[in-house]
Amino acid sequence: MKIEDFSSHIIEEIKNTWET
């Protein structure tokens, strides 16, 4: 797994969590 993919995944999860 590449670090970029990992960061992208984390960002997507955070965006979903911050969906207000």
C-alpha positions as CSV (number, residue, x, y, z in Angstrom):
1,M,0.0,0.0,0.0
2,K,1.4,3.4,-0.9
3,I,1.4,6.3,1.6
4,E,-0.5,8.4,-0.9
5,D,-3.4,5.9,-1.0
6,F,-3.4,5.7,2.7
7,S,-3.6,9.5,3.1
8,S,-6.3,9.7,0.5
9,H,-8.3,7.1,2.4
10,I,-7.9,8.9,5.7
11,I,-8.9,12.2,4.1
12,E,-12.0,10.7,2.6
13,E,-13.0,9.2,6.0
14,I,-12.4,12.5,7.7
15,K,-14.5,14.3,5.1
16,N,-17.3,11.9,5.7
17,T,-17.0,12.4,9.5
18,W,-17.0,16.2,9.0
19,E,-20.1,16.1,6.8
20,T,-22.2,18.6,8.7
